[in-house]
Amino acid sequence: MQTIQKRLAALLSVKSLVTLALTGVFAYLAVTGHVTTEQFLTVFTVVIAFYFGTQAEKRTQEGGDGRGDGTGAA
């Protein structure tokens, strides 16, 4: 249960909220035709790569193995 609470708390971090908001805005703009598919994919790829890249870096700095299970085992 604590694992779920920790993950929910991490989801409410500023960068997570910004990532989710940007994803929603660009999805809306793509559906309504204000941005092209190519523009959407470019921005979405950058945002997602940044988000997951910072998550992996954070786990590495904390001494984990990047799996997020806290074991540190490979």
mmJSON file of the N, C-alpha and C atoms, coordinates in Angstrom:
{"data_MODEL":{"atom_site":{
"group_PDB":["ATOM","ATOM","ATOM","ATOM","ATOM","ATOM","ATOM","ATOM","ATOM","ATOM","ATOM","ATOM","ATOM","ATOM","ATOM","ATOM","ATOM","ATOM","ATOM","ATOM","ATOM","ATOM","ATOM","ATOM","ATOM","ATOM","ATOM","ATOM","ATOM","ATOM","ATOM","ATOM","ATOM","ATOM","ATOM","ATOM","ATOM","ATOM","ATOM","ATOM","ATOM","ATOM","ATOM","ATOM","ATOM","ATOM","ATOM","ATOM","ATOM","ATOM","ATOM","ATOM","ATOM","ATOM","ATOM","ATOM","ATOM","ATOM","ATOM","ATOM","ATOM","ATOM","ATOM","ATOM","ATOM","ATOM","ATOM","ATOM","ATOM","ATOM","ATOM","ATOM","ATOM","ATOM","ATOM","ATOM","ATOM","ATOM","ATOM","ATOM","ATOM","ATOM","ATOM","ATOM","ATOM","ATOM","ATOM","ATOM","ATOM","ATOM","ATOM","ATOM","ATOM","ATOM","ATOM","ATOM","ATOM","ATOM","ATOM","ATOM","ATOM","ATOM","ATOM","ATOM","ATOM","ATOM","ATOM","ATOM","ATOM","ATOM","ATOM","ATOM","ATOM","ATOM","ATOM","ATOM","ATOM","ATOM","ATOM","ATOM","ATOM","ATOM","ATOM","ATOM","ATOM","ATOM","ATOM","ATOM","ATOM","ATOM","ATOM","ATOM","ATOM","ATOM","ATOM","ATOM","ATOM","ATOM","ATOM","ATOM","ATOM","ATOM","ATOM","ATOM","ATOM","ATOM","ATOM","ATOM","ATOM","ATOM","ATOM","ATOM","ATOM","ATOM","ATOM","ATOM","ATOM","ATOM","ATOM","ATOM","ATOM","ATOM","ATOM","ATOM","ATOM","ATOM","ATOM","ATOM","ATOM","ATOM","ATOM","ATOM","ATOM","ATOM","ATOM","ATOM","ATOM","ATOM","ATOM","ATOM","ATOM","ATOM","ATOM","ATOM","ATOM","ATOM","ATOM","ATOM","ATOM","ATOM","ATOM","ATOM","ATOM","ATOM","ATOM","ATOM","ATOM","ATOM","ATOM","ATOM","ATOM","ATOM","ATOM","ATOM","ATOM","ATOM","ATOM","ATOM","ATOM","ATOM","ATOM","ATOM","ATOM","ATOM","ATOM","ATOM","ATOM","ATOM","ATOM","ATOM","ATOM","ATOM"],
"id":[1,2,3,4,5,6,7,8,9,10,11,12,13,14,15,16,17,18,19,20,21,22,23,24,25,26,27,28,29,30,31,32,33,34,35,36,37,38,39,40,41,42,43,44,45,46,47,48,49,50,51,52,53,54,55,56,57,58,59,60,61,62,63,64,65,66,67,68,69,70,71,72,73,74,75,76,77,78,79,80,81,82,83,84,85,86,87,88,89,90,91,92,93,94,95,96,97,98,99,100,101,102,103,104,105,106,107,108,109,110,111,112,113,114,115,116,117,118,119,120,121,122,123,124,125,126,127,128,129,130,131,132,133,134,135,136,137,138,139,140,141,142,143,144,145,146,147,148,149,150,151,152,153,154,155,156,157,158,159,160,161,162,163,164,165,166,167,168,169,170,171,172,173,174,175,176,177,178,179,180,181,182,183,184,185,186,187,188,189,190,191,192,193,194,195,196,197,198,199,200,201,202,203,204,205,206,207,208,209,210,211,212,213,214,215,216,217,218,219,220,221,222],
"type_symbol":["N","C","C","N","C","C","N","C","C","N","C","C","N","C","C","N","C","C","N","C","C","N","C","C","N","C","C","N","C","C","N","C","C","N","C","C","N","C","C","N","C","C","N","C","C","N","C","C","N","C","C","N","C","C","N","C","C","N","C","C","N","C","C","N","C","C","N","C","C","N","C","C","N","C","C","N","C","C","N","C","C","N","C","C","N","C","C","N","C","C","N","C","C","N","C","C","N","C","C","N","C","C","N","C","C","N","C","C","N","C","C","N","C","C","N","C","C","N","C","C","N","C","C","N","C","C","N","C","C","N","C","C","N","C","C","N","C","C","N","C","C","N","C","C","N","C","C","N","C","C","N","C","C","N","C","C","N","C","C","N","C","C","N","C","C","N","C","C","N","C","C","N","C","C","N","C","C","N","C","C","N","C","C","N","C","C","N","C","C","N","C","C","N","C","C","N","C","C","N","C","C","N","C","C","N","C","C","N","C","C","N","C","C","N","C","C","N","C","C","N","C","C"],
"label_atom_id":["N","CA","C","N","CA","C","N","CA","C","N","CA","C","N","CA","C","N","CA","C","N","CA","C","N","CA","C","N","CA","C","N","CA","C","N","CA","C","N","CA","C","N","CA","C","N","CA","C","N","CA","C","N","CA","C","N","CA","C","N","CA","C","N","CA","C","N","CA","C","N","CA","C","N","CA","C","N","CA","C","N","CA","C","N","CA","C","N","CA","C","N","CA","C","N","CA","C","N","CA","C","N","CA","C","N","CA","C","N","CA","C","N","CA","C","N","CA","C","N","CA","C","N","CA","C","N","CA","C","N","CA","C","N","CA","C","N","CA","C","N","CA","C","N","CA","C","N","CA","C","N","CA","C","N","CA","C","N","CA","C","N","CA","C","N","CA","C","N","CA","C","N","CA","C","N","CA","C","N","CA","C","N","CA","C","N","CA","C","N","CA","C","N","CA","C","N","CA","C","N","CA","C","N","CA","C","N","CA","C","N","CA","C","N","CA","C","N","CA","C","N","CA","C","N","CA","C","N","CA","C","N","CA","C","N","CA","C","N","CA","C","N","CA","C","N","CA","C","N","CA","C","N","CA","C","N","CA","C"],
"label_alt_id":[null,null,null,null,null,null,null,null,null,null,null,null,null,null,null,null,null,null,null,null,null,null,null,null,null,null,null,null,null,null,null,null,null,null,null,null,null,null,null,null,null,null,null,null,null,null,null,null,null,null,null,null,null,null,null,null,null,null,null,null,null,null,null,null,null,null,null,null,null,null,null,null,null,null,null,null,null,null,null,null,null,null,null,null,null,null,null,null,null,null,null,null,null,null,null,null,null,null,null,null,null,null,null,null,null,null,null,null,null,null,null,null,null,null,null,null,null,null,null,null,null,null,null,null,null,null,null,null,null,null,null,null,null,null,null,null,null,null,null,null,null,null,null,null,null,null,null,null,null,null,null,null,null,null,null,null,null,null,null,null,null,null,null,null,null,null,null,null,null,null,null,null,null,null,null,null,null,null,null,null,null,null,null,null,null,null,null,null,null,null,null,null,null,null,null,null,null,null,null,null,null,null,null,null,null,null,null,null,null,null,null,null,null,null,null,null,null,null,null,null,null,null],
"label_comp_id":["MET","MET","MET","GLN","GLN","GLN","THR","THR","THR","ILE","ILE","ILE","GLN","GLN","GLN","LYS","LYS","LYS","ARG","ARG","ARG","LEU","LEU","LEU","ALA","ALA","ALA","ALA","ALA","ALA","LEU","LEU","LEU","LEU","LEU","LEU","SER","SER","SER","VAL","VAL","VAL","LYS","LYS","LYS","SER","SER","SER","LEU","LEU","LEU","VAL","VAL","VAL","THR","THR","THR","LEU","LEU","LEU","ALA","ALA","ALA","LEU","LEU","LEU","THR","THR","THR","GLY","GLY","GLY","VAL","VAL","VAL","PHE","PHE","PHE","ALA","ALA","ALA","TYR","TYR","TYR","LEU","LEU","LEU","ALA","ALA","ALA","VAL","VAL","VAL","THR","THR","THR","GLY","GLY","GLY","HIS","HIS","HIS","VAL","VAL","VAL","THR","THR","THR","THR","THR","THR","GLU","GLU","GLU","GLN","GLN","GLN","PHE","PHE","PHE","LEU","LEU","LEU","THR","THR","THR","VAL","VAL","VAL","PHE","PHE","PHE","THR","THR","THR","VAL","VAL","VAL","VAL","VAL","VAL","ILE","ILE","ILE","ALA","ALA","ALA","PHE","PHE","PHE","TYR","TYR","TYR","PHE","PHE","PHE","GLY","GLY","GLY","THR","THR","THR","GLN","GLN","GLN","ALA","ALA","ALA","GLU","GLU","GLU","LYS","LYS","LYS","ARG","ARG","ARG","THR","THR","THR","GLN","GLN","GLN","GLU","GLU","GLU","GLY","GLY","GLY","GLY","GLY","GLY","ASP","ASP","ASP","GLY","GLY","GLY","ARG","ARG","ARG","GLY","GLY","GLY","ASP","ASP","ASP","GLY","GLY","GLY","THR","THR","THR","GLY","GLY","GLY","ALA","ALA","ALA","ALA","ALA","ALA"],
"label_asym_id":["A","A","A","A","A","A","A","A","A","A","A","A","A","A","A","A","A","A","A","A","A","A","A","A","A","A","A","A","A","A","A","A","A","A","A","A","A","A","A","A","A","A","A","A","A","A","A","A","A","A","A","A","A","A","A","A","A","A","A","A","A","A","A","A","A","A","A","A","A","A","A","A","A","A","A","A","A","A","A","A","A","A","A","A","A","A","A","A","A","A","A","A","A","A","A","A","A","A","A","A","A","A","A","A","A","A","A","A","A","A","A","A","A","A","A","A","A","A","A","A","A","A","A","A","A","A","A","A","A","A","A","A","A","A","A","A","A","A","A","A","A","A","A","A","A","A","A","A","A","A","A","A","A","A","A","A","A","A","A","A","A","A","A","A","A","A","A","A","A","A","A","A","A","A","A","A","A","A","A","A","A","A","A","A","A","A","A","A","A","A","A","A","A","A","A","A","A","A","A","A","A","A","A","A","A","A","A","A","A","A","A","A","A","A","A","A","A","A","A","A","A","A"],
"label_entity_id":["1","1","1","1","1","1","1","1","1","1","1","1","1","1","1","1","1","1","1","1","1","1","1","1","1","1","1","1","1","1","1","1","1","1","1","1","1","1","1","1","1","1","1","1","1","1","1","1","1","1","1","1","1","1","1","1","1","1","1","1","1","1","1","1","1","1","1","1","1","1","1","1","1","1","1","1","1","1","1","1","1","1","1","1","1","1","1","1","1","1","1","1","1","1","1","1","1","1","1","1","1","1","1","1","1","1","1","1","1","1","1","1","1","1","1","1","1","1","1","1","1","1","1","1","1","1","1","1","1","1","1","1","1","1","1","1","1","1","1","1","1","1","1","1","1","1","1","1","1","1","1","1","1","1","1","1","1","1","1","1","1","1","1","1","1","1","1","1","1","1","1","1","1","1","1","1","1","1","1","1","1","1","1","1","1","1","1","1","1","1","1","1","1","1","1","1","1","1","1","1","1","1","1","1","1","1","1","1","1","1","1","1","1","1","1","1","1","1","1","1","1","1"],
"label_seq_id":[1,1,1,2,2,2,3,3,3,4,4,4,5,5,5,6,6,6,7,7,7,8,8,8,9,9,9,10,10,10,11,11,11,12,12,12,13,13,13,14,14,14,15,15,15,16,16,16,17,17,17,18,18,18,19,19,19,20,20,20,21,21,21,22,22,22,23,23,23,24,24,24,25,25,25,26,26,26,27,27,27,28,28,28,29,29,29,30,30,30,31,31,31,32,32,32,33,33,33,34,34,34,35,35,35,36,36,36,37,37,37,38,38,38,39,39,39,40,40,40,41,41,41,42,42,42,43,43,43,44,44,44,45,45,45,46,46,46,47,47,47,48,48,48,49,49,49,50,50,50,51,51,51,52,52,52,53,53,53,54,54,54,55,55,55,56,56,56,57,57,57,58,58,58,59,59,59,60,60,60,61,61,61,62,62,62,63,63,63,64,64,64,65,65,65,66,66,66,67,67,67,68,68,68,69,69,69,70,70,70,71,71,71,72,72,72,73,73,73,74,74,74],
"pdbx_PDB_ins_code":[null,null,null,null,null,null,null,null,null,null,null,null,null,null,null,null,null,null,null,null,null,null,null,null,null,null,null,null,null,null,null,null,null,null,null,null,null,null,null,null,null,null,null,null,null,null,null,null,null,null,null,null,null,null,null,null,null,null,null,null,null,null,null,null,null,null,null,null,null,null,null,null,null,null,null,null,null,null,null,null,null,null,null,null,null,null,null,null,null,null,null,null,null,null,null,null,null,null,null,null,null,null,null,null,null,null,null,null,null,null,null,null,null,null,null,null,null,null,null,null,null,null,null,null,null,null,null,null,null,null,null,null,null,null,null,null,null,null,null,null,null,null,null,null,null,null,null,null,null,null,null,null,null,null,null,null,null,null,null,null,null,null,null,null,null,null,null,null,null,null,null,null,null,null,null,null,null,null,null,null,null,null,null,null,null,null,null,null,null,null,null,null,null,null,null,null,null,null,null,null,null,null,null,null,null,null,null,null,null,null,null,null,null,null,null,null,null,null,null,null,null,null],
"Cartn_x":[0.825,0.0,0.864,2.003,2.888,3.484,3.736,4.287,3.312,2.045,1.023,0.96,1.015,0.971,2.187,3.361,4.572,4.475,3.959,3.838,2.803,1.708,0.714,1.285,2.077,2.703,3.69,4.435,5.388,4.654,3.476,2.697,2.251,2.115,1.668,2.82,4.023,5.142,4.939,5.626,5.443,5.751,6.861,7.215,6.224,5.665,4.655,3.387,2.977,1.785,1.988,3.175,3.476,3.458,4.044,4.065,2.653,1.822,0.442,-0.35,-0.146,-0.85,-0.435,0.868,1.347,0.807,0.779,0.249,-1.218,-1.991,-3.405,-3.624,-2.876,-3.018,-2.652,-1.523,-1.121,-2.036,-2.578,-3.555,-4.8,-5.275,-6.428,-6.145,-4.982,-4.621,-4.506,-4.0,-3.878,-5.255,-6.147,-7.486,-8.27,-8.116,-8.855,-8.178,-7.003,-6.347,-5.485,-5.176,-4.341,-2.85,-2.457,-1.071,-1.087,-0.034,0.052,0.492,0.3,0.724,2.221,2.981,4.44,4.841,4.195,4.493,4.135,2.99,2.567,3.568,3.97,4.911,6.255,6.707,7.98,7.923,6.913,6.791,6.536,5.652,5.319,6.544,7.322,8.526,9.527,9.72,10.657,10.184,8.906,8.374,8.485,8.072,8.127,9.567,10.451,11.861,12.461,12.143,12.644,12.107,10.82,10.199,10.828,10.879,11.425,12.935,13.608,15.046,15.377,14.596,14.842,14.463,13.454,13.089,14.206,14.776,15.864,17.097,17.39,18.541,18.338,17.144,16.842,17.059,16.599,16.783,18.254,19.017,20.445,21.155,20.8,21.426,21.057,19.88,19.452,20.08,20.842,21.522,20.696,19.571,18.752,19.221,18.505,18.865,17.981,17.101,16.242,14.915,14.755,13.501,12.439,12.849,11.904,11.346,11.951,11.421,12.2,13.231,13.966,14.936,15.094,15.983,17.424,17.657,19.009,19.661,18.889,19.429,19.297,20.249,20.215,19.374],
"Cartn_y":[-1.199,0.0,1.256,1.213,2.372,2.653,1.606,1.793,2.582,2.262,2.972,4.427,4.664,6.04,6.838,6.224,6.902,7.241,6.319,6.568,7.646,7.662,8.727,10.078,10.111,11.361,11.839,10.916,11.288,11.793,11.242,11.679,13.128,13.587,14.95,15.954,15.521,16.449,17.448,18.562,19.634,19.164,18.476,18.063,17.04,16.211,15.263,15.985,16.961,17.73,18.504,19.083,19.81,18.844,17.682,16.688,16.27,15.991,15.593,16.728,17.953,19.101,19.316,19.275,19.436,18.342,17.131,16.026,16.272,16.692,16.976,18.115,19.194,20.356,19.995,19.329,18.985,17.934,17.038,16.082,16.829,17.782,18.593,19.374,20.025,20.808,19.924,18.72,17.81,17.358,17.062,16.608,17.72,18.948,20.067,20.609,20.101,20.49,21.735,22.192,23.387,23.096,21.852,21.45,20.213,20.062,18.888,17.675,16.53,15.288,15.301,15.811,15.867,16.771,17.931,18.838,18.179,17.515,16.841,15.782,14.935,13.862,14.404,15.491,16.085,16.561,17.334,17.873,16.756,15.84,14.754,13.878,13.583,12.771,13.461,14.75,15.491,15.485,15.745,15.799,14.435,13.395,12.057,11.613,11.879,11.514,12.248,13.532,14.29,13.717,13.461,12.942,11.621,10.658,9.351,9.406,10.291,10.455,10.977,11.934,12.463,11.444,10.63,9.585,8.547,8.151,7.173,7.753,9.018,9.675,9.763,10.067,10.173,8.823,7.758,6.421,6.048,6.422,6.128,6.864,8.124,8.912,8.398,7.782,7.243,5.883,5.358,4.092,2.891,3.105,2.004,1.475,0.495,-0.104,0.398,1.372,1.899,1.17,0.089,-0.664,-0.087,0.675,1.298,0.4,-0.801,-1.696,-1.595,-0.772,-0.527,-1.609,-2.639,-3.728,-3.44,-2.685,-2.405,-3.587,-4.661,-5.858,-5.733,-6.309,-6.275,-7.397],
"Cartn_z":[0.0,0.0,0.0,0.714,0.748,-0.625,-1.392,-2.73,-3.596,-3.498,-4.275,-3.841,-2.539,-2.032,-2.499,-2.503,-2.964,-4.441,-5.223,-6.666,-6.956,-6.196,-6.374,-5.982,-4.921,-4.501,-5.56,-6.154,-7.206,-8.441,-8.703,-9.855,-9.707,-8.485,-8.229,-8.171,-8.532,-8.563,-9.705,-9.634,-10.609,-12.027,-12.21,-13.572,-14.118,-13.256,-13.715,-14.141,-13.353,-13.711,-15.007,-15.182,-16.416,-17.608,-17.438,-18.509,-18.888,-17.893,-18.165,-18.812,-18.34,-18.914,-20.365,-20.628,-22.008,-22.92,-22.425,-23.208,-23.555,-22.563,-22.803,-23.777,-23.611,-24.496,-25.932,-26.114,-27.468,-28.088,-27.293,-27.827,-28.3,-27.509,-27.895,-29.181,-29.232,-30.424,-31.667,-31.496,-32.632,-33.12,-32.18,-32.55,-33.245,-32.771,-33.357,-34.613,-34.97,-36.206,-36.115,-34.913,-34.757,-34.906,-34.729,-34.972,-35.861,-36.629,-37.498,-36.687,-37.27,-36.612,-36.364,-37.322,-37.175,-36.013,-35.896,-34.783,-33.451,-33.401,-32.175,-31.766,-32.718,-32.4,-31.931,-32.534,-32.13,-30.68,-30.358,-28.997,-27.991,-28.324,-27.412,-27.138,-28.166,-27.992,-27.073,-27.256,-26.401,-24.95,-24.728,-23.367,-22.683,-23.367,-22.775,-22.543,-23.494,-23.316,-22.125,-21.985,-20.842,-19.54,-19.505,-18.279,-17.857,-18.768,-18.41,-18.218,-18.922,-18.724,-17.342,-16.864,-15.52,-14.461,-14.712,-13.762,-13.646,-14.786,-14.77,-14.088,-14.343,-13.712,-12.203,-11.781,-10.356,-9.665,-10.304,-9.721,-9.65,-10.674,-10.697,-9.566,-9.345,-8.286,-6.908,-6.784,-5.499,-5.22,-6.173,-5.954,-6.361,-7.017,-7.464,-8.795,-9.281,-10.559,-11.694,-11.399,-12.427,-12.554,-11.778,-11.875,-10.949,-9.964,-9.076,-7.995,-7.839,-6.806,-5.497,-5.465,-4.236,-3.841,-4.675,-4.301,-4.647,-5.703,-6.135,-6.82,-7.016,-7.665,-9.164,-9.871,-11.344,-11.888],
"occupancy":[1.0,1.0,1.0,1.0,1.0,1.0,1.0,1.0,1.0,1.0,1.0,1.0,1.0,1.0,1.0,1.0,1.0,1.0,1.0,1.0,1.0,1.0,1.0,1.0,1.0,1.0,1.0,1.0,1.0,1.0,1.0,1.0,1.0,1.0,1.0,1.0,1.0,1.0,1.0,1.0,1.0,1.0,1.0,1.0,1.0,1.0,1.0,1.0,1.0,1.0,1.0,1.0,1.0,1.0,1.0,1.0,1.0,1.0,1.0,1.0,1.0,1.0,1.0,1.0,1.0,1.0,1.0,1.0,1.0,1.0,1.0,1.0,1.0,1.0,1.0,1.0,1.0,1.0,1.0,1.0,1.0,1.0,1.0,1.0,1.0,1.0,1.0,1.0,1.0,1.0,1.0,1.0,1.0,1.0,1.0,1.0,1.0,1.0,1.0,1.0,1.0,1.0,1.0,1.0,1.0,1.0,1.0,1.0,1.0,1.0,1.0,1.0,1.0,1.0,1.0,1.0,1.0,1.0,1.0,1.0,1.0,1.0,1.0,1.0,1.0,1.0,1.0,1.0,1.0,1.0,1.0,1.0,1.0,1.0,1.0,1.0,1.0,1.0,1.0,1.0,1.0,1.0,1.0,1.0,1.0,1.0,1.0,1.0,1.0,1.0,1.0,1.0,1.0,1.0,1.0,1.0,1.0,1.0,1.0,1.0,1.0,1.0,1.0,1.0,1.0,1.0,1.0,1.0,1.0,1.0,1.0,1.0,1.0,1.0,1.0,1.0,1.0,1.0,1.0,1.0,1.0,1.0,1.0,1.0,1.0,1.0,1.0,1.0,1.0,1.0,1.0,1.0,1.0,1.0,1.0,1.0,1.0,1.0,1.0,1.0,1.0,1.0,1.0,1.0,1.0,1.0,1.0,1.0,1.0,1.0,1.0,1.0,1.0,1.0,1.0,1.0,1.0,1.0,1.0,1.0,1.0,1.0],
"B_iso_or_equiv":[0.0,0.0,0.0,0.0,0.0,0.0,0.0,0.0,0.0,0.0,0.0,0.0,0.0,0.0,0.0,0.0,0.0,0.0,0.0,0.0,0.0,0.0,0.0,0.0,0.0,0.0,0.0,0.0,0.0,0.0,0.0,0.0,0.0,0.0,0.0,0.0,0.0,0.0,0.0,0.0,0.0,0.0,0.0,0.0,0.0,0.0,0.0,0.0,0.0,0.0,0.0,0.0,0.0,0.0,0.0,0.0,0.0,0.0,0.0,0.0,0.0,0.0,0.0,0.0,0.0,0.0,0.0,0.0,0.0,0.0,0.0,0.0,0.0,0.0,0.0,0.0,0.0,0.0,0.0,0.0,0.0,0.0,0.0,0.0,0.0,0.0,0.0,0.0,0.0,0.0,0.0,0.0,0.0,0.0,0.0,0.0,0.0,0.0,0.0,0.0,0.0,0.0,0.0,0.0,0.0,0.0,0.0,0.0,0.0,0.0,0.0,0.0,0.0,0.0,0.0,0.0,0.0,0.0,0.0,0.0,0.0,0.0,0.0,0.0,0.0,0.0,0.0,0.0,0.0,0.0,0.0,0.0,0.0,0.0,0.0,0.0,0.0,0.0,0.0,0.0,0.0,0.0,0.0,0.0,0.0,0.0,0.0,0.0,0.0,0.0,0.0,0.0,0.0,0.0,0.0,0.0,0.0,0.0,0.0,0.0,0.0,0.0,0.0,0.0,0.0,0.0,0.0,0.0,0.0,0.0,0.0,0.0,0.0,0.0,0.0,0.0,0.0,0.0,0.0,0.0,0.0,0.0,0.0,0.0,0.0,0.0,0.0,0.0,0.0,0.0,0.0,0.0,0.0,0.0,0.0,0.0,0.0,0.0,0.0,0.0,0.0,0.0,0.0,0.0,0.0,0.0,0.0,0.0,0.0,0.0,0.0,0.0,0.0,0.0,0.0,0.0,0.0,0.0,0.0,0.0,0.0,0.0],
"pdbx_formal_charge":[null,null,null,null,null,null,null,null,null,null,null,null,null,null,null,null,null,null,null,null,null,null,null,null,null,null,null,null,null,null,null,null,null,null,null,null,null,null,null,null,null,null,null,null,null,null,null,null,null,null,null,null,null,null,null,null,null,null,null,null,null,null,null,null,null,null,null,null,null,null,null,null,null,null,null,null,null,null,null,null,null,null,null,null,null,null,null,null,null,null,null,null,null,null,null,null,null,null,null,null,null,null,null,null,null,null,null,null,null,null,null,null,null,null,null,null,null,null,null,null,null,null,null,null,null,null,null,null,null,null,null,null,null,null,null,null,null,null,null,null,null,null,null,null,null,null,null,null,null,null,null,null,null,null,null,null,null,null,null,null,null,null,null,null,null,null,null,null,null,null,null,null,null,null,null,null,null,null,null,null,null,null,null,null,null,null,null,null,null,null,null,null,null,null,null,null,null,null,null,null,null,null,null,null,null,null,null,null,null,null,null,null,null,null,null,null,null,null,null,null,null,null],
"auth_seq_id":[1,1,1,2,2,2,3,3,3,4,4,4,5,5,5,6,6,6,7,7,7,8,8,8,9,9,9,10,10,10,11,11,11,12,12,12,13,13,13,14,14,14,15,15,15,16,16,16,17,17,17,18,18,18,19,19,19,20,20,20,21,21,21,22,22,22,23,23,23,24,24,24,25,25,25,26,26,26,27,27,27,28,28,28,29,29,29,30,30,30,31,31,31,32,32,32,33,33,33,34,34,34,35,35,35,36,36,36,37,37,37,38,38,38,39,39,39,40,40,40,41,41,41,42,42,42,43,43,43,44,44,44,45,45,45,46,46,46,47,47,47,48,48,48,49,49,49,50,50,50,51,51,51,52,52,52,53,53,53,54,54,54,55,55,55,56,56,56,57,57,57,58,58,58,59,59,59,60,60,60,61,61,61,62,62,62,63,63,63,64,64,64,65,65,65,66,66,66,67,67,67,68,68,68,69,69,69,70,70,70,71,71,71,72,72,72,73,73,73,74,74,74],
"auth_comp_id":["MET","MET","MET","GLN","GLN","GLN","THR","THR","THR","ILE","ILE","ILE","GLN","GLN","GLN","LYS","LYS","LYS","ARG","ARG","ARG","LEU","LEU","LEU","ALA","ALA","ALA","ALA","ALA","ALA","LEU","LEU","LEU","LEU","LEU","LEU","SER","SER","SER","VAL","VAL","VAL","LYS","LYS","LYS","SER","SER","SER","LEU","LEU","LEU","VAL","VAL","VAL","THR","THR","THR","LEU","LEU","LEU","ALA","ALA","ALA","LEU","LEU","LEU","THR","THR","THR","GLY","GLY","GLY","VAL","VAL","VAL","PHE","PHE","PHE","ALA","ALA","ALA","TYR","TYR","TYR","LEU","LEU","LEU","ALA","ALA","ALA","VAL","VAL","VAL","THR","THR","THR","GLY","GLY","GLY","HIS","HIS","HIS","VAL","VAL","VAL","THR","THR","THR","THR","THR","THR","GLU","GLU","GLU","GLN","GLN","GLN","PHE","PHE","PHE","LEU","LEU","LEU","THR","THR","THR","VAL","VAL","VAL","PHE","PHE","PHE","THR","THR","THR","VAL","VAL","VAL","VAL","VAL","VAL","ILE","ILE","ILE","ALA","ALA","ALA","PHE","PHE","PHE","TYR","TYR","TYR","PHE","PHE","PHE","GLY","GLY","GLY","THR","THR","THR","GLN","GLN","GLN","ALA","ALA","ALA","GLU","GLU","GLU","LYS","LYS","LYS","ARG","ARG","ARG","THR","THR","THR","GLN","GLN","GLN","GLU","GLU","GLU","GLY","GLY","GLY","GLY","GLY","GLY","ASP","ASP","ASP","GLY","GLY","GLY","ARG","ARG","ARG","GLY","GLY","GLY","ASP","ASP","ASP","GLY","GLY","GLY","THR","THR","THR","GLY","GLY","GLY","ALA","ALA","ALA","ALA","ALA","ALA"],
"auth_asym_id":["A","A","A","A","A","A","A","A","A","A","A","A","A","A","A","A","A","A","A","A","A","A","A","A","A","A","A","A","A","A","A","A","A","A","A","A","A","A","A","A","A","A","A","A","A","A","A","A","A","A","A","A","A","A","A","A","A","A","A","A","A","A","A","A","A","A","A","A","A","A","A","A","A","A","A","A","A","A","A","A","A","A","A","A","A","A","A","A","A","A","A","A","A","A","A","A","A","A","A","A","A","A","A","A","A","A","A","A","A","A","A","A","A","A","A","A","A","A","A","A","A","A","A","A","A","A","A","A","A","A","A","A","A","A","A","A","A","A","A","A","A","A","A","A","A","A","A","A","A","A","A","A","A","A","A","A","A","A","A","A","A","A","A","A","A","A","A","A","A","A","A","A","A","A","A","A","A","A","A","A","A","A","A","A","A","A","A","A","A","A","A","A","A","A","A","A","A","A","A","A","A","A","A","A","A","A","A","A","A","A","A","A","A","A","A","A","A","A","A","A","A","A"],
"auth_atom_id":["N","CA","C","N","CA","C","N","CA","C","N","CA","C","N","CA","C","N","CA","C","N","CA","C","N","CA","C","N","CA","C","N","CA","C","N","CA","C","N","CA","C","N","CA","C","N","CA","C","N","CA","C","N","CA","C","N","CA","C","N","CA","C","N","CA","C","N","CA","C","N","CA","C","N","CA","C","N","CA","C","N","CA","C","N","CA","C","N","CA","C","N","CA","C","N","CA","C","N","CA","C","N","CA","C","N","CA","C","N","CA","C","N","CA","C","N","CA","C","N","CA","C","N","CA","C","N","CA","C","N","CA","C","N","CA","C","N","CA","C","N","CA","C","N","CA","C","N","CA","C","N","CA","C","N","CA","C","N","CA","C","N","CA","C","N","CA","C","N","CA","C","N","CA","C","N","CA","C","N","CA","C","N","CA","C","N","CA","C","N","CA","C","N","CA","C","N","CA","C","N","CA","C","N","CA","C","N","CA","C","N","CA","C","N","CA","C","N","CA","C","N","CA","C","N","CA","C","N","CA","C","N","CA","C","N","CA","C","N","CA","C","N","CA","C","N","CA","C","N","CA","C","N","CA","C","N","CA","C"],
"pdbx_PDB_model_num":[1,1,1,1,1,1,1,1,1,1,1,1,1,1,1,1,1,1,1,1,1,1,1,1,1,1,1,1,1,1,1,1,1,1,1,1,1,1,1,1,1,1,1,1,1,1,1,1,1,1,1,1,1,1,1,1,1,1,1,1,1,1,1,1,1,1,1,1,1,1,1,1,1,1,1,1,1,1,1,1,1,1,1,1,1,1,1,1,1,1,1,1,1,1,1,1,1,1,1,1,1,1,1,1,1,1,1,1,1,1,1,1,1,1,1,1,1,1,1,1,1,1,1,1,1,1,1,1,1,1,1,1,1,1,1,1,1,1,1,1,1,1,1,1,1,1,1,1,1,1,1,1,1,1,1,1,1,1,1,1,1,1,1,1,1,1,1,1,1,1,1,1,1,1,1,1,1,1,1,1,1,1,1,1,1,1,1,1,1,1,1,1,1,1,1,1,1,1,1,1,1,1,1,1,1,1,1,1,1,1,1,1,1,1,1,1,1,1,1,1,1,1]
}}}
